[in-house]
Amino acid sequence: MSHNDYHFVSRWRVQSTIQEVSEILSNALDLPRWWPAVYLDVQQLEPGDEQGLDQVFSLHTKGWLPYTLRWQFRVTENRWPHGFSLQAWGDFVGQGVWALAQAGDWVNITYDWRIKADKPLLRTLSFILKPIFSANHRWAMRQGEKSLRLEVARRRAADPAAVPPPPGPTRPTPQLLLASATLATLLFSLWLLKRPQ
């Protein structure tokens, strides 16, 4: 695995039905509403067929780190209601597989995400900052699980307005930006000193 390759496996558990969770996860255009901590904007580029195959979406996303990502994905497999697969390209390239299984009153959800970071910042600094970039992804997925639970509760509530809103995107503070820039500069300087001449 090269320094800019990433493999993440996220596991969620939500009290719901597999059909309800599948309906929520497979509606990409609705992601900014119920998972706003990560999905800033989603646009559909191609509608795909009646089963949702070959749909193409353009996304603008972020985590808690002070940078955003622009990428696209195509739905390559639909296993309704047990999940779907996608192929991604843009600031990173790779594939993701959502798998859902009913377990009594709960749905076990697994997301297997294999990507290569192609955004210049990520590609260049992955060899040093891989643990930080990985923590950023884990944070984003934790926000997704919280947001999905809130979305299920909102859909089932007699008064949806009584359900708290999902966590929103982080706002970079001057201190976070300064600390990030300082760390990146320090690590890049160390790399320049240690690389073969």
C-alpha positions as CSV (number, residue, x, y, z in Angstrom):
1,M,0.0,0.0,0.0
2,S,1.5,3.3,-1.0
3,H,1.6,6.3,1.3
4,N,-1.5,7.9,-0.3
5,D,-3.6,4.7,-0.3
6,Y,-6.3,4.5,2.3
7,H,-8.6,1.6,3.4
8,F,-11.4,2.4,5.9
9,V,-14.1,0.1,7.3
10,S,-16.8,1.8,9.2
11,R,-19.5,0.0,11.1
12,W,-22.8,1.6,12.3
13,R,-25.7,0.2,14.2
14,V,-29.1,2.0,13.9
15,Q,-32.5,1.1,15.3
16,S,-34.5,1.0,12.1
17,T,-35.5,-1.2,9.1
18,I,-33.1,-2.1,6.3
19,Q,-35.6,-0.5,3.8
20,E,-35.6,2.8,5.7
21,V,-31.9,3.0,6.0
22,S,-31.4,2.0,2.4
23,E,-33.8,4.7,1.3
24,I,-31.9,7.3,3.2
25,L,-28.4,6.3,2.2
26,S,-29.2,5.8,-1.5
27,N,-30.6,9.3,-1.9
28,A,-27.4,11.2,-2.5
29,L,-29.1,14.5,-3.2
30,D,-30.4,14.6,0.4
31,L,-27.0,14.1,2.0
32,P,-26.4,17.8,2.7
33,R,-29.7,18.0,4.6
34,W,-29.3,15.1,7.0
35,W,-25.4,14.8,7.0
36,P,-24.3,18.5,6.8
37,A,-21.2,18.0,8.9
38,V,-19.6,16.4,5.8
39,Y,-21.7,17.0,2.7
40,L,-21.7,20.7,1.8
41,D,-23.2,20.2,-1.7
42,V,-24.3,17.4,-4.0
43,Q,-25.4,17.7,-7.6
44,Q,-26.7,14.9,-9.9
45,L,-24.7,14.8,-13.2
46,E,-26.4,11.7,-14.7
47,P,-29.7,10.1,-13.7
48,G,-28.9,6.5,-14.3
49,D,-31.4,3.8,-14.9
50,E,-34.6,2.8,-13.0
51,Q,-32.6,0.8,-10.5
52,G,-30.3,3.7,-9.8
53,L,-27.3,2.2,-11.6
54,D,-24.9,4.5,-13.4
55,Q,-26.2,7.6,-11.5
56,V,-23.4,10.1,-11.3
57,F,-23.1,12.7,-8.6
58,S,-20.7,15.6,-8.0
59,L,-19.9,16.3,-4.3
60,H,-18.3,19.0,-2.2
61,T,-17.3,17.5,1.2
62,K,-15.2,18.2,4.3
63,G,-14.3,16.8,7.7
64,W,-13.0,18.6,10.7
65,L,-9.7,19.6,9.1
66,P,-9.6,23.0,7.3
67,Y,-9.8,21.8,3.7
68,T,-12.6,20.6,1.4
69,L,-12.7,17.9,-1.2
70,R,-14.4,17.9,-4.6
71,W,-15.2,14.5,-6.1
72,Q,-17.7,12.5,-8.1
73,F,-19.1,9.0,-7.9
74,R,-21.0,6.6,-10.1
75,V,-23.3,3.9,-8.6
76,T,-21.9,0.7,-10.0
77,E,-24.0,-1.9,-8.2
78,N,-27.4,-1.8,-6.5
79,R,-28.3,-4.6,-4.0
80,W,-31.5,-3.0,-2.7
81,P,-32.2,-3.0,0.2
82,H,-28.9,-4.6,1.2
83,G,-26.6,-1.8,-0.1
84,F,-24.8,-0.5,-3.1
85,S,-21.3,0.1,-4.5
86,L,-19.8,3.2,-6.0
87,Q,-16.7,4.2,-8.0
88,A,-15.2,7.6,-7.0
89,W,-12.9,10.0,-8.8
90,G,-11.7,13.6,-8.3
91,D,-9.6,14.7,-5.3
92,F,-9.4,10.9,-4.5
93,V,-10.1,7.8,-6.6
94,G,-11.4,4.5,-5.5
95,Q,-14.5,2.5,-4.5
96,G,-16.9,2.3,-1.7
97,V,-19.3,-0.5,-0.7
98,W,-22.3,0.0,1.6
99,A,-23.6,-3.2,3.1
100,L,-26.8,-3.4,5.2
101,A,-28.2,-6.3,7.3
102,Q,-31.3,-6.5,9.4
103,A,-30.6,-7.8,13.0
104,G,-33.9,-7.8,14.8
105,D,-35.0,-4.2,15.4
106,W,-31.5,-2.9,14.3
107,V,-29.7,-2.4,11.1
108,N,-26.0,-3.3,10.9
109,I,-24.3,-1.0,8.4
110,T,-20.8,-1.5,7.0
111,Y,-19.0,0.9,4.7
112,D,-15.8,-0.3,3.0
113,W,-13.9,2.6,1.5
114,R,-10.7,2.1,-0.5
115,I,-9.2,5.2,-2.0
116,K,-6.1,6.8,-3.2
117,A,-5.7,10.5,-2.3
118,D,-5.1,12.5,-5.5
119,K,-5.6,16.1,-4.3
120,P,-2.1,17.6,-4.3
121,L,-2.1,18.5,-0.6
122,L,-3.3,15.0,0.4
123,R,-1.0,13.2,-2.0
124,T,2.1,15.2,-1.0
125,L,1.6,15.1,2.7
126,S,0.0,11.6,3.1
127,F,3.3,10.0,4.0
128,I,3.6,12.2,7.1
129,L,0.0,13.1,7.9
130,K,-1.8,9.8,7.1
131,P,-2.8,9.3,10.8
132,I,-4.4,12.8,10.8
133,F,-6.2,12.3,7.5
134,S,-7.4,8.9,8.8
135,A,-8.7,10.5,12.0
136,N,-10.5,13.1,9.8
137,H,-12.3,10.3,8.0
138,R,-13.2,8.5,11.2
139,W,-14.6,11.8,12.6
140,A,-16.7,12.3,9.4
141,M,-18.2,8.8,9.7
142,R,-19.0,9.3,13.4
143,Q,-21.0,12.4,12.4
144,G,-22.7,10.2,9.7
145,E,-23.9,7.6,12.3
146,K,-25.2,10.4,14.6
147,S,-26.9,12.1,11.7
148,L,-28.5,8.9,10.4
149,R,-29.9,8.1,13.9
150,L,-31.4,11.7,14.0
151,E,-32.8,11.3,10.5
152,V,-34.6,8.0,11.4
153,A,-35.9,9.7,14.6
154,R,-37.1,12.7,12.6
155,R,-38.9,10.5,10.1
156,R,-40.7,8.7,12.9
157,A,-41.5,11.6,15.1
158,A,-45.0,12.9,15.6
159,D,-43.4,16.4,15.6
160,P,-40.2,16.2,13.4
161,A,-39.3,19.8,14.6
162,A,-38.8,18.3,18.1
163,V,-35.8,16.2,16.9
164,P,-32.5,18.1,17.2
165,P,-30.8,19.1,14.0
166,P,-27.8,17.0,12.8
167,P,-24.3,18.2,13.6
168,G,-23.2,20.8,11.1
169,P,-19.8,21.4,9.5
170,T,-16.9,22.6,11.6
171,R,-15.9,26.1,11.1
172,P,-12.1,26.7,11.0
173,T,-11.0,29.1,13.8
174,P,-7.9,31.2,13.3
175,Q,-6.2,29.1,16.0
176,L,-6.9,25.8,14.1
177,L,-5.7,27.3,10.8
178,L,-2.5,28.6,12.4
179,A,-1.9,25.3,14.1
180,S,-2.5,23.3,10.9
181,A,-0.2,25.6,8.9
182,T,2.5,25.4,11.5
183,L,2.3,21.6,11.7
184,A,2.3,21.2,7.9
185,T,5.3,23.5,7.5
186,L,7.2,21.7,10.2
187,L,6.5,18.3,8.8
188,F,7.3,19.3,5.3
189,S,10.6,20.9,6.5
190,L,11.5,17.6,8.2
191,W,10.7,15.7,5.0
192,L,12.9,18.1,3.0
193,L,15.8,17.6,5.4
194,K,15.5,13.8,5.5
195,R,15.0,13.1,1.8
196,P,17.9,11.8,-0.2
197,Q,19.9,14.5,-2.0
